[in-house]
């Protein structure tokens, strides 16, 4: 399994403060570990949203969206719950 970070994901992290970035990176790291080991760490909130799109709940407000593309997991965007809702309306 391969993991890709889309340019939109990198752009979504640019405007965040370092504390929020660190929490997002930690959640992404935990999810990658889960996909590789099939052992779900405590507190990893995964939810299927729409088709191939999935959500990782980082905090109550912060989310990360990713999707499955065959053997590739694409991390697409990170943001608040409202930012994610806007993104999902556009797809």
Jmol script that loads the backbone (N, CA, C; Angstrom):
load data "model"
ATOM      1  N   UNK A   1       0.839  -1.176   0.000  1.00  0.00           N
ATOM      2  CA  UNK A   1       0.000   0.000   0.000  1.00  0.00           C
ATOM      3  C   UNK A   1       0.889   1.247   0.000  1.00  0.00           C
ATOM      4  N   UNK A   2       0.516   2.213  -0.844  1.00  0.00           N
ATOM      5  CA  UNK A   2       1.260   3.472  -0.945  1.00  0.00           C
ATOM      6  C   UNK A   2       0.422   4.608  -0.373  1.00  0.00           C
ATOM      7  N   UNK A   3       1.100   5.646   0.075  1.00  0.00           N
ATOM      8  CA  UNK A   3       0.435   6.818   0.633  1.00  0.00           C
ATOM      9  C   UNK A   3       0.910   8.046  -0.129  1.00  0.00           C
ATOM     10  N   UNK A   4      -0.048   8.885  -0.529  1.00  0.00           N
ATOM     11  CA  UNK A   4       0.278  10.113  -1.246  1.00  0.00           C
ATOM     12  C   UNK A   4      -0.339  11.294  -0.517  1.00  0.00           C
ATOM     13  N   UNK A   5       0.403  12.374  -0.484  1.00  0.00           N
ATOM     14  CA  UNK A   5      -0.101  13.621   0.068  1.00  0.00           C
ATOM     15  C   UNK A   5      -0.311  14.569  -1.101  1.00  0.00           C
ATOM     16  N   UNK A   6      -1.570  14.860  -1.401  1.00  0.00           N
ATOM     17  CA  UNK A   6      -1.910  15.702  -2.534  1.00  0.00           C
ATOM     18  C   UNK A   6      -1.491  17.149  -2.253  1.00  0.00           C
ATOM     19  N   UNK A   7      -1.244  17.939  -3.299  1.00  0.00           N
ATOM     20  CA  UNK A   7      -0.901  19.360  -3.102  1.00  0.00           C
ATOM     21  C   UNK A   7      -1.957  20.103  -2.284  1.00  0.00           C
ATOM     22  N   UNK A   8      -3.216  19.726  -2.425  1.00  0.00           N
ATOM     23  CA  UNK A   8      -4.279  20.374  -1.645  1.00  0.00           C
ATOM     24  C   UNK A   8      -4.096  20.119  -0.149  1.00  0.00           C
ATOM     25  N   UNK A   9      -3.574  18.950   0.209  1.00  0.00           N
ATOM     26  CA  UNK A   9      -3.312  18.647   1.619  1.00  0.00           C
ATOM     27  C   UNK A   9      -2.196  19.548   2.142  1.00  0.00           C
ATOM     28  N   UNK A  10      -1.123  19.660   1.372  1.00  0.00           N
ATOM     29  CA  UNK A  10      -0.011  20.526   1.780  1.00  0.00           C
ATOM     30  C   UNK A  10      -0.465  21.977   1.908  1.00  0.00           C
ATOM     31  N   UNK A  11      -1.290  22.443   0.972  1.00  0.00           N
ATOM     32  CA  UNK A  11      -1.796  23.825   1.033  1.00  0.00           C
ATOM     33  C   UNK A  11      -2.669  24.028   2.264  1.00  0.00           C
ATOM     34  N   UNK A  12      -3.461  23.034   2.604  1.00  0.00           N
ATOM     35  CA  UNK A  12      -4.359  23.170   3.754  1.00  0.00           C
ATOM     36  C   UNK A  12      -3.589  23.259   5.069  1.00  0.00           C
ATOM     37  N   UNK A  13      -2.370  22.722   5.111  1.00  0.00           N
ATOM     38  CA  UNK A  13      -1.559  22.798   6.330  1.00  0.00           C
ATOM     39  C   UNK A  13      -0.812  24.123   6.457  1.00  0.00           C
ATOM     40  N   UNK A  14      -0.573  24.792   5.344  1.00  0.00           N
ATOM     41  CA  UNK A  14       0.261  25.999   5.355  1.00  0.00           C
ATOM     42  C   UNK A  14      -0.230  27.074   6.311  1.00  0.00           C
ATOM     43  N   UNK A  15      -1.530  27.314   6.366  1.00  0.00           N
ATOM     44  CA  UNK A  15      -2.056  28.416   7.168  1.00  0.00           C
ATOM     45  C   UNK A  15      -2.284  28.053   8.640  1.00  0.00           C
ATOM     46  N   UNK A  16      -2.013  26.822   9.007  1.00  0.00           N
ATOM     47  CA  UNK A  16      -2.257  26.377  10.383  1.00  0.00           C
ATOM     48  C   UNK A  16      -1.068  26.673  11.287  1.00  0.00           C
ATOM     49  N   UNK A  17      -1.362  26.890  12.572  1.00  0.00           N
ATOM     50  CA  UNK A  17      -0.267  27.077  13.525  1.00  0.00           C
ATOM     51  C   UNK A  17       0.404  25.732  13.794  1.00  0.00           C
ATOM     52  N   UNK A  18       1.579  25.786  14.378  1.00  0.00           N
ATOM     53  CA  UNK A  18       2.392  24.570  14.542  1.00  0.00           C
ATOM     54  C   UNK A  18       1.713  23.527  15.432  1.00  0.00           C
ATOM     55  N   UNK A  19       0.964  23.951  16.435  1.00  0.00           N
ATOM     56  CA  UNK A  19       0.293  22.997  17.315  1.00  0.00           C
ATOM     57  C   UNK A  19      -0.765  22.199  16.542  1.00  0.00           C
ATOM     58  N   UNK A  20      -1.549  22.879  15.712  1.00  0.00           N
ATOM     59  CA  UNK A  20      -2.568  22.191  14.911  1.00  0.00           C
ATOM     60  C   UNK A  20      -1.910  21.271  13.883  1.00  0.00           C
ATOM     61  N   UNK A  21      -0.829  21.741  13.259  1.00  0.00           N
ATOM     62  CA  UNK A  21      -0.105  20.907  12.289  1.00  0.00           C
ATOM     63  C   UNK A  21       0.397  19.629  12.942  1.00  0.00           C
ATOM     64  N   UNK A  22       0.961  19.766  14.144  1.00  0.00           N
ATOM     65  CA  UNK A  22       1.496  18.596  14.847  1.00  0.00           C
ATOM     66  C   UNK A  22       0.403  17.573  15.146  1.00  0.00           C
ATOM     67  N   UNK A  23      -0.770  18.047  15.580  1.00  0.00           N
ATOM     68  CA  UNK A  23      -1.872  17.128  15.871  1.00  0.00           C
ATOM     69  C   UNK A  23      -2.332  16.404  14.608  1.00  0.00           C
ATOM     70  N   UNK A  24      -2.385  17.139  13.506  1.00  0.00           N
ATOM     71  CA  UNK A  24      -2.805  16.533  12.240  1.00  0.00           C
ATOM     72  C   UNK A  24      -1.778  15.508  11.778  1.00  0.00           C
ATOM     73  N   UNK A  25      -0.504  15.869  11.864  1.00  0.00           N
ATOM     74  CA  UNK A  25       0.549  14.934  11.449  1.00  0.00           C
ATOM     75  C   UNK A  25       0.540  13.671  12.305  1.00  0.00           C
ATOM     76  N   UNK A  26       0.275  13.825  13.598  1.00  0.00           N
ATOM     77  CA  UNK A  26       0.212  12.664  14.489  1.00  0.00           C
ATOM     78  C   UNK A  26      -0.964  11.750  14.112  1.00  0.00           C
ATOM     79  N   UNK A  27      -2.112  12.347  13.815  1.00  0.00           N
ATOM     80  CA  UNK A  27      -3.281  11.552  13.428  1.00  0.00           C
ATOM     81  C   UNK A  27      -3.040  10.832  12.105  1.00  0.00           C
ATOM     82  N   UNK A  28      -2.404  11.513  11.154  1.00  0.00           N
ATOM     83  CA  UNK A  28      -2.094  10.884   9.868  1.00  0.00           C
ATOM     84  C   UNK A  28      -1.119   9.730  10.077  1.00  0.00           C
ATOM     85  N   UNK A  29      -0.130   9.937  10.933  1.00  0.00           N
ATOM     86  CA  UNK A  29       0.841   8.887  11.227  1.00  0.00           C
ATOM     87  C   UNK A  29       0.157   7.664  11.848  1.00  0.00           C
ATOM     88  N   UNK A  30      -0.765   7.900  12.779  1.00  0.00           N
ATOM     89  CA  UNK A  30      -1.508   6.793  13.398  1.00  0.00           C
ATOM     90  C   UNK A  30      -2.340   6.049  12.362  1.00  0.00           C
ATOM     91  N   UNK A  31      -2.939   6.800  11.440  1.00  0.00           N
ATOM     92  CA  UNK A  31      -3.759   6.135  10.427  1.00  0.00           C
ATOM     93  C   UNK A  31      -2.902   5.306   9.477  1.00  0.00           C
ATOM     94  N   UNK A  32      -1.721   5.806   9.120  1.00  0.00           N
ATOM     95  CA  UNK A  32      -0.812   5.036   8.268  1.00  0.00           C
ATOM     96  C   UNK A  32      -0.393   3.753   8.981  1.00  0.00           C
ATOM     97  N   UNK A  33      -0.071   3.866  10.271  1.00  0.00           N
ATOM     98  CA  UNK A  33       0.268   2.668  11.053  1.00  0.00           C
ATOM     99  C   UNK A  33      -0.887   1.666  11.038  1.00  0.00           C
ATOM    100  N   UNK A  34      -2.108   2.170  11.181  1.00  0.00           N
ATOM    101  CA  UNK A  34      -3.284   1.302  11.170  1.00  0.00           C
ATOM    102  C   UNK A  34      -3.416   0.569   9.835  1.00  0.00           C
ATOM    103  N   UNK A  35      -3.243   1.290   8.728  1.00  0.00           N
ATOM    104  CA  UNK A  35      -3.382   0.658   7.412  1.00  0.00           C
ATOM    105  C   UNK A  35      -2.292  -0.378   7.163  1.00  0.00           C
ATOM    106  N   UNK A  36      -1.122  -0.163   7.743  1.00  0.00           N
ATOM    107  CA  UNK A  36      -0.018  -1.104   7.542  1.00  0.00           C
ATOM    108  C   UNK A  36      -0.102  -2.312   8.466  1.00  0.00           C
ATOM    109  N   UNK A  37      -0.551  -2.112   9.708  1.00  0.00           N
ATOM    110  CA  UNK A  37      -0.552  -3.195  10.692  1.00  0.00           C
ATOM    111  C   UNK A  37      -1.924  -3.827  10.917  1.00  0.00           C
ATOM    112  N   UNK A  38      -2.986  -3.120  10.513  1.00  0.00           N
ATOM    113  CA  UNK A  38      -4.374  -3.553  10.738  1.00  0.00           C
ATOM    114  C   UNK A  38      -4.744  -3.565  12.221  1.00  0.00           C
ATOM    115  N   UNK A  39      -3.945  -2.881  13.037  1.00  0.00           N
ATOM    116  CA  UNK A  39      -4.246  -2.740  14.465  1.00  0.00           C
ATOM    117  C   UNK A  39      -4.656  -1.292  14.697  1.00  0.00           C
ATOM    118  N   UNK A  40      -5.925  -1.093  15.077  1.00  0.00           N
ATOM    119  CA  UNK A  40      -6.446   0.265  15.242  1.00  0.00           C
ATOM    120  C   UNK A  40      -6.024   0.827  16.594  1.00  0.00           C
ATOM    121  N   UNK A  41      -5.284   1.958  16.576  1.00  0.00           N
ATOM    122  CA  UNK A  41      -4.889   2.563  17.844  1.00  0.00           C
ATOM    123  C   UNK A  41      -6.087   3.215  18.534  1.00  0.00           C
ATOM    124  N   UNK A  42      -6.035   3.258  19.829  1.00  0.00           N
ATOM    125  CA  UNK A  42      -7.105   3.858  20.610  1.00  0.00           C
ATOM    126  C   UNK A  42      -7.227   5.338  20.248  1.00  0.00           C
ATOM    127  N   UNK A  43      -8.450   5.772  20.033  1.00  0.00           N
ATOM    128  CA  UNK A  43      -8.693   7.180  19.753  1.00  0.00           C
ATOM    129  C   UNK A  43      -8.640   7.571  18.291  1.00  0.00           C
ATOM    130  N   UNK A  44      -8.340   6.634  17.401  1.00  0.00           N
ATOM    131  CA  UNK A  44      -8.307   6.955  15.977  1.00  0.00           C
ATOM    132  C   UNK A  44      -9.740   6.922  15.448  1.00  0.00           C
ATOM    133  N   UNK A  45     -10.269   8.100  15.144  1.00  0.00           N
ATOM    134  CA  UNK A  45     -11.642   8.199  14.659  1.00  0.00           C
ATOM    135  C   UNK A  45     -11.696   8.171  13.149  1.00  0.00           C
ATOM    136  N   UNK A  46     -12.153   7.072  12.583  1.00  0.00           N
ATOM    137  CA  UNK A  46     -12.297   6.931  11.134  1.00  0.00           C
ATOM    138  C   UNK A  46     -13.778   6.852  10.791  1.00  0.00           C
ATOM    139  N   UNK A  47     -14.146   7.514   9.696  1.00  0.00           N
ATOM    140  CA  UNK A  47     -15.544   7.500   9.288  1.00  0.00           C
ATOM    141  C   UNK A  47     -15.624   7.596   7.769  1.00  0.00           C
ATOM    142  N   UNK A  48     -16.440   6.733   7.171  1.00  0.00           N
ATOM    143  CA  UNK A  48     -16.687   6.812   5.734  1.00  0.00           C
ATOM    144  C   UNK A  48     -17.670   7.943   5.485  1.00  0.00           C
ATOM    145  N   UNK A  49     -17.317   8.838   4.554  1.00  0.00           N
ATOM    146  CA  UNK A  49     -18.158   9.995   4.300  1.00  0.00           C
ATOM    147  C   UNK A  49     -19.004   9.853   3.049  1.00  0.00           C
ATOM    148  N   UNK A  50     -18.330   9.559   1.932  1.00  0.00           N
ATOM    149  CA  UNK A  50     -19.019   9.603   0.648  1.00  0.00           C
ATOM    150  C   UNK A  50     -18.191   8.808  -0.346  1.00  0.00           C
ATOM    151  N   UNK A  51     -18.682   7.673  -0.781  1.00  0.00           N
ATOM    152  CA  UNK A  51     -17.939   6.882  -1.752  1.00  0.00           C
ATOM    153  C   UNK A  51     -16.588   6.450  -1.219  1.00  0.00           C
ATOM    154  N   UNK A  52     -15.520   6.858  -1.910  1.00  0.00           N
ATOM    155  CA  UNK A  52     -14.153   6.510  -1.514  1.00  0.00           C
ATOM    156  C   UNK A  52     -13.578   7.448  -0.461  1.00  0.00           C
ATOM    157  N   UNK A  53     -14.308   8.488  -0.085  1.00  0.00           N
ATOM    158  CA  UNK A  53     -13.791   9.509   0.826  1.00  0.00           C
ATOM    159  C   UNK A  53     -14.025   9.120   2.281  1.00  0.00           C
ATOM    160  N   UNK A  54     -12.965   9.266   3.059  1.00  0.00           N
ATOM    161  CA  UNK A  54     -12.987   8.944   4.480  1.00  0.00           C
ATOM    162  C   UNK A  54     -12.480  10.126   5.280  1.00  0.00           C
ATOM    163  N   UNK A  55     -12.831  10.133   6.561  1.00  0.00           N
ATOM    164  CA  UNK A  55     -12.443  11.211   7.462  1.00  0.00           C
ATOM    165  C   UNK A  55     -11.686  10.635   8.652  1.00  0.00           C
ATOM    166  N   UNK A  56     -10.644  11.352   9.060  1.00  0.00           N
ATOM    167  CA  UNK A  56      -9.956  11.085  10.323  1.00  0.00           C
ATOM    168  C   UNK A  56     -10.299  12.252  11.234  1.00  0.00           C
ATOM    169  N   UNK A  57     -10.846  11.973  12.397  1.00  0.00           N
ATOM    170  CA  UNK A  57     -11.133  13.033  13.360  1.00  0.00           C
ATOM    171  C   UNK A  57      -9.887  13.248  14.207  1.00  0.00           C
ATOM    172  N   UNK A  58      -9.290  14.427  14.030  1.00  0.00           N
ATOM    173  CA  UNK A  58      -8.065  14.770  14.757  1.00  0.00           C
ATOM    174  C   UNK A  58      -8.435  15.290  16.138  1.00  0.00           C
ATOM    175  N   UNK A  59      -9.317  16.279  16.175  1.00  0.00           N
ATOM    176  CA  UNK A  59      -9.879  16.832  17.409  1.00  0.00           C
ATOM    177  C   UNK A  59     -11.377  17.012  17.158  1.00  0.00           C
ATOM    178  N   UNK A  60     -12.052  17.645  18.085  1.00  0.00           N
ATOM    179  CA  UNK A  60     -13.476  17.896  17.878  1.00  0.00           C
ATOM    180  C   UNK A  60     -13.684  18.756  16.637  1.00  0.00           C
ATOM    181  N   UNK A  61     -12.767  19.686  16.380  1.00  0.00           N
ATOM    182  CA  UNK A  61     -12.918  20.603  15.248  1.00  0.00           C
ATOM    183  C   UNK A  61     -12.123  20.205  14.010  1.00  0.00           C
ATOM    184  N   UNK A  62     -10.997  19.558  14.177  1.00  0.00           N
ATOM    185  CA  UNK A  62     -10.083  19.287  13.056  1.00  0.00           C
ATOM    186  C   UNK A  62     -10.343  17.924  12.422  1.00  0.00           C
ATOM    187  N   UNK A  63     -10.278  17.904  11.091  1.00  0.00           N
ATOM    188  CA  UNK A  63     -10.494  16.684  10.325  1.00  0.00           C
ATOM    189  C   UNK A  63      -9.441  16.553   9.230  1.00  0.00           C
ATOM    190  N   UNK A  64      -9.221  15.336   8.772  1.00  0.00           N
ATOM    191  CA  UNK A  64      -8.381  15.051   7.607  1.00  0.00           C
ATOM    192  C   UNK A  64      -9.214  14.171   6.679  1.00  0.00           C
ATOM    193  N   UNK A  65      -9.225  14.524   5.403  1.00  0.00           N
ATOM    194  CA  UNK A  65      -9.955  13.741   4.411  1.00  0.00           C
ATOM    195  C   UNK A  65      -8.952  12.976   3.554  1.00  0.00           C
ATOM    196  N   UNK A  66      -9.252  11.698   3.333  1.00  0.00           N
ATOM    197  CA  UNK A  66      -8.428  10.880   2.447  1.00  0.00           C
ATOM    198  C   UNK A  66      -9.349   9.990   1.632  1.00  0.00           C
ATOM    199  N   UNK A  67      -8.796   9.387   0.595  1.00  0.00           N
ATOM    200  CA  UNK A  67      -9.576   8.452  -0.213  1.00  0.00           C
ATOM    201  C   UNK A  67      -8.704   7.300  -0.667  1.00  0.00           C
ATOM    202  N   UNK A  68      -9.376   6.198  -0.942  1.00  0.00           N
ATOM    203  CA  UNK A  68      -8.716   5.003  -1.458  1.00  0.00           C
ATOM    204  C   UNK A  68      -8.760   5.038  -2.978  1.00  0.00           C
ATOM    205  N   UNK A  69      -7.620   4.826  -3.605  1.00  0.00           N
ATOM    206  CA  UNK A  69      -7.511   4.704  -5.063  1.00  0.00           C
ATOM    207  C   UNK A  69      -6.719   3.441  -5.347  1.00  0.00           C
ATOM    208  N   UNK A  70      -7.401   2.310  -5.369  1.00  0.00           N
ATOM    209  CA  UNK A  70      -6.713   1.036  -5.559  1.00  0.00           C
ATOM    210  C   UNK A  70      -5.793   0.758  -4.384  1.00  0.00           C
ATOM    211  N   UNK A  71      -4.504   0.649  -4.650  1.00  0.00           N
ATOM    212  CA  UNK A  71      -3.502   0.383  -3.611  1.00  0.00           C
ATOM    213  C   UNK A  71      -2.901   1.667  -3.036  1.00  0.00           C
ATOM    214  N   UNK A  72      -3.500   2.809  -3.373  1.00  0.00           N
ATOM    215  CA  UNK A  72      -2.978   4.106  -2.928  1.00  0.00           C
ATOM    216  C   UNK A  72      -4.000   4.772  -2.020  1.00  0.00           C
ATOM    217  N   UNK A  73      -3.505   5.324  -0.916  1.00  0.00           N
ATOM    218  CA  UNK A  73      -4.333   6.166  -0.059  1.00  0.00           C
ATOM    219  C   UNK A  73      -3.855   7.595  -0.256  1.00  0.00           C
ATOM    220  N   UNK A  74      -4.786   8.457  -0.686  1.00  0.00           N
ATOM    221  CA  UNK A  74      -4.463   9.854  -0.969  1.00  0.00           C
ATOM    222  C   UNK A  74      -5.002  10.736   0.146  1.00  0.00           C
ATOM    223  N   UNK A  75      -4.106  11.431   0.835  1.00  0.00           N
ATOM    224  CA  UNK A  75      -4.520  12.412   1.828  1.00  0.00           C
ATOM    225  C   UNK A  75      -4.796  13.704   1.076  1.00  0.00           C
ATOM    226  N   UNK A  76      -6.026  14.205   1.182  1.00  0.00           N
ATOM    227  CA  UNK A  76      -6.488  15.269   0.298  1.00  0.00           C
ATOM    228  C   UNK A  76      -6.518  16.636   0.958  1.00  0.00           C
ATOM    229  N   UNK A  77      -7.084  16.731   2.143  1.00  0.00           N
ATOM    230  CA  UNK A  77      -7.238  18.038   2.776  1.00  0.00           C
ATOM    231  C   UNK A  77      -7.336  17.867   4.286  1.00  0.00           C
ATOM    232  N   UNK A  78      -6.879  18.886   5.002  1.00  0.00           N
ATOM    233  CA  UNK A  78      -7.031  18.954   6.452  1.00  0.00           C
ATOM    234  C   UNK A  78      -7.697  20.280   6.769  1.00  0.00           C
ATOM    235  N   UNK A  79      -8.583  20.278   7.744  1.00  0.00           N
ATOM    236  CA  UNK A  79      -9.245  21.526   8.098  1.00  0.00           C
ATOM    237  C   UNK A  79     -10.298  21.319   9.161  1.00  0.00           C
ATOM    238  N   UNK A  80     -11.049  22.388   9.396  1.00  0.00           N
ATOM    239  CA  UNK A  80     -12.119  22.328  10.380  1.00  0.00           C
ATOM    240  C   UNK A  80     -13.302  21.568   9.796  1.00  0.00           C
ATOM    241  N   UNK A  81     -14.224  21.255  10.660  1.00  0.00           N
ATOM    242  CA  UNK A  81     -15.428  20.544  10.236  1.00  0.00           C
ATOM    243  C   UNK A  81     -16.140  21.325   9.128  1.00  0.00           C
ATOM    244  N   UNK A  82     -16.252  22.646   9.272  1.00  0.00           N
ATOM    245  CA  UNK A  82     -16.928  23.472   8.262  1.00  0.00           C
ATOM    246  C   UNK A  82     -16.168  23.490   6.941  1.00  0.00           C
ATOM    247  N   UNK A  83     -14.843  23.559   6.989  1.00  0.00           N
ATOM    248  CA  UNK A  83     -14.041  23.538   5.761  1.00  0.00           C
ATOM    249  C   UNK A  83     -14.210  22.214   5.020  1.00  0.00           C
ATOM    250  N   UNK A  84     -14.298  21.135   5.777  1.00  0.00           N
ATOM    251  CA  UNK A  84     -14.477  19.815   5.172  1.00  0.00           C
ATOM    252  C   UNK A  84     -15.859  19.716   4.525  1.00  0.00           C
ATOM    253  N   UNK A  85     -16.886  20.260   5.182  1.00  0.00           N
ATOM    254  CA  UNK A  85     -18.229  20.253   4.601  1.00  0.00           C
ATOM    255  C   UNK A  85     -18.248  20.997   3.270  1.00  0.00           C
ATOM    256  N   UNK A  86     -17.574  22.142   3.203  1.00  0.00           N
ATOM    257  CA  UNK A  86     -17.501  22.912   1.955  1.00  0.00           C
ATOM    258  C   UNK A  86     -16.796  22.104   0.871  1.00  0.00           C
ATOM    259  N   UNK A  87     -15.712  21.432   1.238  1.00  0.00           N
ATOM    260  CA  UNK A  87     -14.974  20.612   0.278  1.00  0.00           C
ATOM    261  C   UNK A  87     -15.860  19.500  -0.278  1.00  0.00           C
ATOM    262  N   UNK A  88     -16.577  18.819   0.602  1.00  0.00           N
ATOM    263  CA  UNK A  88     -17.402  17.689   0.181  1.00  0.00           C
ATOM    264  C   UNK A  88     -18.554  18.123  -0.727  1.00  0.00           C
ATOM    265  N   UNK A  89     -19.043  19.331  -0.554  1.00  0.00           N
ATOM    266  CA  UNK A  89     -20.117  19.825  -1.422  1.00  0.00           C
ATOM    267  C   UNK A  89     -19.625  20.043  -2.844  1.00  0.00           C
ATOM    268  N   UNK A  90     -18.326  20.298  -3.003  1.00  0.00           N
ATOM    269  CA  UNK A  90     -17.761  20.575  -4.324  1.00  0.00           C
ATOM    270  C   UNK A  90     -17.411  19.312  -5.107  1.00  0.00           C
ATOM    271  N   UNK A  91     -17.421  18.158  -4.468  1.00  0.00           N
ATOM    272  CA  UNK A  91     -17.038  16.937  -5.195  1.00  0.00           C
ATOM    273  C   UNK A  91     -18.259  16.171  -5.675  1.00  0.00           C
TER     274      UNK A  91
END
end "model"
wireframe off; spacefill off
backbone 0.3
color backbone group
